[in-house]
Amino acid sequence: MSQPDFKRARQYALRRLKRELSPNLFYHSLAHTRDDVVPAIERLAALEGVNGEALLLLRTAALFHDIGFVERYTDNEIISIRIASEVLPDFGYTPAHLHVISGIILATTLPQTPHNLLEEIMADADLDVLGREDFFVKNEALRRELAIFGMPTSDEAWYSSQLKFLESHRYFTTAAKTLREAKKQQHIQELSRRLEACRA
């Protein structure tokens, strides 16, 4: 059986994200998929020993995981799965491939409930930023994005919601825990400080 044409699938996903995502998506942008999640997938997969077809399906799912945002903001994962299921057969992906890819995309739904290693890698890659140096820059972009969709944006409300989110979050893979957990804990401390300052 011939390999799926990953190169063409990648071109399709990136082209649609570039052309069709709302400019108001300051966080869930083309860069989030291309420059944050896909490299995180590749880094975690290498550390977890995932390669071959499994890696190809992971990378494909990463490219398509937010494509649903071209149609709507909420429940975008279901739209992403529908779009992937419609177009990927044209690039040589089989129903079995699509089943795996759908599960990987679904693993990004909050709260995250991955069921296998590939889904765990995707879940961790999608929230890789929680333990990165640029967390507060990206977090401010998310705040601007959510403000457009009616989320509370006062400093106190924002820091409170983000603190709650980071405290309840956990990384699933050993690789993500090793790479990101310590820095995430520092961000939790900083969010606590900011929240206390708001309430002072």
N, C-alpha and C positions, 0 to 999 in steps of 0.2 A: 504494500500500500504506500502511495506517495505521501511525503510529508506535507502538512498544511503550509500554505504560502504566507509565512509570518510577515515577511517584508511588505507585502501588499496589504495585509490586515492592519499593520502598523500605520502605513501611509493613509489608509482610509480613516482610522480612528483620529489620528493627529490632524488630518485635514478638516474633519467635521468639528473637532473641538476648537480649532483655530478660527473657523469661519462662523460657527453657529452659537458658541457660548455667549451669554449675555456679558457685556462689558461691566455689569454690576457684580459679577462673580470675582471679587477681589481675591478670594481664597481658593475656591473650586475652579481654578483657571486652567488653561492649557499647561502652564508651568507646574501646577500641582501634580498633574499626571506625568508629564514628560520629565520634569527635572527633580521631583521629589519622590513620587511613589515608585516609578519604574526603576530608578537606581537603587532605592531601598529594597525592592523585591530582589534585584540581582545580588545585592550585598548579602541579604539574609539567606537567600537560597544557596549561595556559595558556602556560607558558614554552616548551614544545615545539611549540606551534602545533596542538594536537589539539582539534578541536571537532566539532559536529554529531553524527552517529550514532556515530562512533568514541568520542567523549566519553561519550555515553549508555551504550555497552557497557562502557566502562572503569568508570564510576561504579557500574553494576549489578554488575559483577564484584567491585568493592571491597566492596560491601554484603554479598555472598554468600561472600566468600573464606574466612571463618572460621565459617560457619554449621555446618560439619561437626562442630565442637566440641560441638554439642548432643547428638551421638550417641557420639563417642569422641575420645580425646586424640591418639592416633597415627594417621598417615595420614589426617588430617582433610580434606585437600584433595580426595581422591577422593569423600568423603562430601559435601563442599560442592558439587562438580560434579554429583553425582547429585541432590541436593536442588534445585539451580538448574535442572537439566534437567527435573525433574518439575513444578516449579511455574511457571517463567517462561512456558511456552506459554499458560498461563491469562491472562497479562498481555500477550499479543500478540507475544511474542518468537518468531522463526522458527528453524528448524534452523540456518540460517547464522549467526544471532545467537548461538545456543547454542554453536556450534563456536568462535567467537571468544572468548566469555566463558569457556568451559572452558580454553582455552589461557592466558588471562589469570590465572585462578585457579591453574592448575598452575605458573605462573611464580613463585609464592610458596613452592614446595617447596624445601627446603634440600638440597644446595647449589643456588642459583638458576641456572637456565639459560634465560633468556628468548630468544625467537626473532624478535621484532619490536619495534617502538617501543612498542606498547600494553603488551606483556608486560614490557618494560624499565621502563616507568613504574610498573606495578603492583609489580614487584620492588623498585624504589627506594622507593616509597611505604610498602610494608610494613615496610621497615627504615629509614625516615626518621629514627626515633628515635636511631639510632647517631650522628647528627651534630647532635642537638638539645641545647639547654641542659638539658633535663630528663632526659637519658640516665640518670644515676645513680639518680634516683627511679624511673623505669620499670624499670631493670635490677634494682633491689631487689624490685620487684613480681614480675618474672619469676623471680627466685631463690626467693621464697616459694612461687610456683606450682609450680615444678619440684621443690621439696622434698617436696611432697605426692605427687609421682609418682616419688620415689626418686632424684633426682639428687643428687650430692655437694654439700653446702652449707657445708663448712668454708671459711673465708675464702680459704685458699691454693688449694684446688681450684676455687673459684668464679672468683677473679680470673684464675687460669691459663686456665681454659676460655674466659672472656670475652675475654681478651687475644688468645688464639689465633683466636677467631671474628672479632674486629674486624680483626686483621691480615690475615686471609685474605679478608675481605669487600671487594667493590668496587662502587661505584655505576656504573650503566650509562649513564644519560642525562647529557647536558651540564648540564642544569638541576640535577640532584641533586648532581653533582660541585661545581658552583659554589656551591650553597646549603649543603652539608653536609660536604664533605670536610675542610675545615680544622678544623672543630670535632671531627670524628671523630678526627683525628690528635691533638688535645689529649686526648681521652678515652683514647686508646691510651697516651699518656704517663702519664696519671694511673693507669690500671690497672697499668702497669709499676711505678710508685712504690708502689702499694698491695701488689702482689705481693712486691716487695723488702722491704717493711716486715714482711710475714708471715714471710718467710724469715730475717729478721735475728736 
